[in-house]
Amino acid sequence: MSSTHVLVLNCGSSSLKFAIIDPNTAQEHLSGLAERLGESNPQIKYKHQGQKHTVALNAGEAHQIAIDKLVELVKSLGLDKELVAVGHRVVHGGEHFTQSVLIDDTVHQAIVKTADLAPLHNPANLLGIDAATKAFSHLPQVAVFDTAFHQSMSPTAYLYALPYELYKSHGIRRYGFHGTSHYFVSTQAIKALGLEQKSSRIITAHLGNGCSVCAIKDGKSVDTSMGLTPLEGLIMGTRSGDIDPGLFSYLVNQLGYSVEQVDTLLNKQSGLQGISELSNDCRTIEEAAADGHPQATLALDMFCYRLAKQIASFAVPLGGVDALVFTGGIGENSDVIRAKVVEQLSFLGMEIDAQANLDARFGKEGEITRSGNTTKALVIPTNEEWVIAHDAAQLAQEQ
Ligand code: ADP
């Protein structure tokens, strides 16, 4: 075992995903999830050397206790001696951060300030940073931002057509998310297809519980479907994606919704869940649609139509498309959705290869369009944890 391992932490409001990764080989030496933190029955589940384990926490115990237990576990497995850094996923880096950074007091302050833009995410990320800094005070802590990759967008792409003052005084603009994933899979696609990065035109579709598309020209993000928050753009599991903003005042003035109720409606009750009235889980929707459930079929059709439309629109900033990459839980596994989307994009010069599409599932990478197609579609499993480990190890080394 080389001594370059990184502890990767992804801290949510009631959960903490963790992994110990060798950035040189991408091998995971430990991975797990602390869940239901602060609730009545929190627990830590982890995998080590192929074996799964569960540790129960006491009712109400939250992030600091979970990290303390994680430290005990890491030490008891002898993995602590191999660590060179802790890498944190931070959702919102605002305009401050265009790349990953070592966390010092100034960076910490900037992440606190940016929490205004991501009140659900950044405070949870900070809980993880603070607990890990206390527990691993001897290790460099590194922040890797979901927004950083999209900081190459031009104002033409990132501004809303609102009074400019809102941007200048409050930073109201489009930021985009899933940057680490879009960066990783686009880089892998460029390698797999033997393209020159400096003349490449890639569209990446990260389709998980949250979904976003990114237009990547010459290796740089030039546009993406998410905006100020991760609500804009595509239809997602429970999020509406794009809607007429006039809906907001209609719901408030005509139907008596409060601001909180509108927020909950758009973020938690819409998307696949809202249309199907069945589930936010794509597998359930696909199975029900195959059994003839009309609203599940409608949800699937709307999801694919909006996705294809968004992808096609990104041919504009790219001036053409060399490759479309599918990733995330849906993108990596749903041959049904991939086939429907590619079919609607046939005018770009792409046709699905049915067998290759079926083969590229459950972690298998592959090209899923027919040979000779001018635009290729690929499936590439994402690995955000590896990018975090890589950046953290590199910054630790340069320190
Ligand atoms: P997150 O965004 O939380 O990381 P994931 O990337 O794991 O989520 O994606 C979760 C989504 O992937 C769910 O909608 C799930 O139904 C979908 N998914 C996972 N496996 C399959 C599959 N075999 N077929 C279709 N959808 C799948």
Boltz pocket constraint, residues with backbone or C-beta under 6 A from the ligand:
constraints:
  - pocket:
      binder: B
      contacts: [[A, 207], [A, 208], [A, 209], [A, 210], [A, 237], [A, 280], [A, 281], [A, 282], [A, 283], [A, 284], [A, 286], [A, 328], [A, 329], [A, 330], [A, 333], [A, 334], [A, 335]]
      max_distance: 6.0
